[in-house]
Amino acid sequence: HRAWGLFLSAQADRYPDAVMRLKPYCAAHPDDVDTRLQLATILMRLGHWTDAETEINALLALRPYDAEPLTLKAHLLQHQNRPAEAYQYLIQAYEAE
């Protein structure tokens, strides 16, 4: 499942299919951070901001000091027109590197 989802994620026109395959996989494997990062990124690219936020928050609960989910959270907050909060997450991401 994971390899298929990653293959599809490389093809933008196949993002919806990738989401359909990755969501059940991530539900069954909630600790698979790499696949959840892929899912969150695809959801953001599709503009599914609420679902992306759910994934990002779950990732941050698993790895609160990981630069990748911190950066995704910053991007999400910027999209929500919350630049001050986004900036704080970017600082955390930079410090996590």
Buried (B, 14 or more C-beta within 10 A) or exposed (E): BBEEBBEBBEEEEBBEBBBEBBBEBBEEEEEBBEBBBBBBBBBBEBEBBEBBBEBBBBBBEBBEEBBBBBBBBBBBBBBEEBEEBBEBBBEBBEEBE
